[in-house]
Amino acid sequence: MKKMIGLATAALLATACGPDFRSGVPTKEMVELKIPQSSAQGLQSSELGEAKASNAVQGQRSDAYVLTRAATTLVNGGTLWVLGLLGAITEHQPTSQSGNTAVWGPHTEALSPTTWKLTVTAQGGDAYSYALQAKAKDAPDTAFITVLSGAHVATSNHKGHGEFLLDWDAAATLPEHGPEIGSAIIAYGNDGEDNVVGVLARFEGVRDEETGGRVNANYAYAAVPGVGGGFAFGIRKNINPSEGSTLENFTIKSRWLQSGAGRSDAQVSGGDLGSSQATWNECWDTTFNSQFLAVSYDSSLNYGAEATNCAIQGAEYANL
């Protein structure tokens, strides 16, 4: 998908965007999930499966922090490059403009088998709708399919709210596409003078890299500049395949201060656990090292004291 969208960028940059339609699509800044991070170490999304509470060691990198960063990386990786594409296209003038609609394309890169088109429609006031479509180069115009669509309300050039659908299954029918499957529905809001950012995301039918099957996942994020933020993640999957084949509900809620210190509260329920549930609570310091751990399933793993080792007091579990 990234390769395919990259070709679309080159194909459409020759076209342009008028100022009336420039604010009709969201920017990366409106949707990006940001959490405190060390400049000395970058964590990748592959580490999502490597974070295990049983590996936590006091004074070393927090597993909960690693898991939180990995989950936010998954969301950012699936959306920011698409929004970067829209921003690059709408810096230029549209190929055509009629009434309340501006169109970039159709255009095909010289060596590409795919033709692209972006349409932005003013709905009245500050409201817009948009669609990024594609088809095989030799197919008729009736073959265009929508791979990205959304609605946006612009409160300024850099603020607004709305939602969009990224359809990887549709993109997979094109001549060139990436390995992604499923779809993502993203809702966002970044309107106020205080720059508070809120993002909700639902991934449907995406690939579970661990099993190769499809899973659904929910994300929720909010951040207040200069104060801190929070992030919640929920998924239904077989957490412990060795103990059975039923699906469990796994959620984790992480909160952090501007200093970088924070905590995560995770919960597993259903499936092989029956009416029981397992909890995992971990706090990390300003260097993202674990200082407190309390797990319900093995007290021998626990360390630290919440009252003295946690910058944020009290467990809060995600409701996703």
Rosetta blueprint (number, residue, H / E / L):
1 M L
2 K H
3 K H
4 M H
5 I H
6 G H
7 L H
8 A H
9 T H
10 A H
11 A H
12 L H
13 L L
14 A L
15 T L
16 A E
17 C L
18 G L
19 P H
20 D H
21 F H
22 R H
23 S L
24 G L
25 V L
26 P L
27 T L
28 K H
29 E H
30 M H
31 V H
32 E L
33 L L
34 K L
35 I L
36 P L
37 Q L
38 S L
39 S L
40 A L
41 Q L
42 G L
43 L L
44 Q L
45 S H
46 S H
47 E H
48 L H
49 G H
50 E L
51 A L
52 K L
53 A H
54 S H
55 N H
56 A L
57 V L
58 Q L
59 G L
60 Q L
61 R E
62 S L
63 D H
64 A H
65 Y H
66 V H
67 L H
68 T H
69 R H
70 A H
71 A H
72 T H
73 T H
74 L H
75 V H
76 N H
77 G H
78 G H
79 T H
80 L H
81 W H
82 V H
83 L H
84 G H
85 L H
86 L H
87 G H
88 A H
89 I H
90 T L
91 E L
92 H L
93 Q E
94 P L
95 T L
96 S E
97 Q E
98 S E
99 G L
100 N L
101 T E
102 A E
103 V E
104 W E
105 G E
106 P E
107 H E
108 T E
109 E L
110 A L
111 L L
112 S L
113 P L
114 T E
115 T E
116 W E
117 K E
118 L E
119 T E
120 V E
121 T E
122 A E
123 Q E
124 G E
125 G L
126 D L
127 A E
128 Y E
129 S E
130 Y E
131 A E
132 L E
133 Q E
134 A E
135 K E
136 A E
137 K L
138 D L
139 A L
140 P L
141 D H
142 T H
143 A H
144 F L
145 I E
146 T E
147 V E
148 L E
149 S E
150 G E
151 A E
152 H E
153 V E
154 A E
155 T E
156 S E
157 N L
158 H L
159 K E
160 G E
161 H E
162 G E
163 E E
164 F E
165 L E
166 L E
167 D E
168 W H
169 D H
170 A H
171 A H
172 A L
173 T L
174 L L
175 P L
176 E L
177 H L
178 G L
179 P L
180 E L
181 I L
182 G L
183 S E
184 A E
185 I E
186 I E
187 A E
188 Y E
189 G E
190 N E
191 D L
192 G L
193 E L
194 D L
195 N L
196 V L
197 V E
198 G E
199 V E
200 L E
201 A E
202 R E
203 F E
204 E E
205 G E
206 V E
207 R E
208 D L
209 E L
210 E L
211 T L
212 G L
213 G L
214 R E
215 V E
216 N E
217 A E
218 N E
219 Y E
220 A E
221 Y E
222 A E
223 A E
224 V E
225 P L
226 G L
227 V L
228 G E
229 G E
230 G E
231 F E
232 A E
233 F E
234 G E
235 I E
236 R E
237 K E
238 N L
239 I L
240 N L
241 P H
242 S H
243 E H
244 G L
245 S L
246 T L
247 L L
248 E E
249 N E
250 F E
251 T E
252 I E
253 K E
254 S E
255 R E
256 W E
257 L E
258 Q L
259 S L
260 G L
261 A L
262 G E
263 R E
264 S E
265 D E
266 A E
267 Q E
268 V E
269 S E
270 G L
271 G H
272 D H
273 L H
274 G L
275 S L
276 S L
277 Q E
278 A E
279 T E
280 W E
281 N E
282 E E
283 C E
284 W E
285 D L
286 T L
287 T L
288 F L
289 N E
290 S E
291 Q E
292 F E
293 L E
294 A E
295 V E
296 S L
297 Y L
298 D L
299 S H
300 S H
301 L H
302 N L
303 Y E
304 G L
305 A L
306 E H
307 A H
308 T H
309 N H
310 C L
311 A L
312 I L
313 Q L
314 G L
315 A L
316 E L
317 Y L
318 A L
319 N L
320 L L
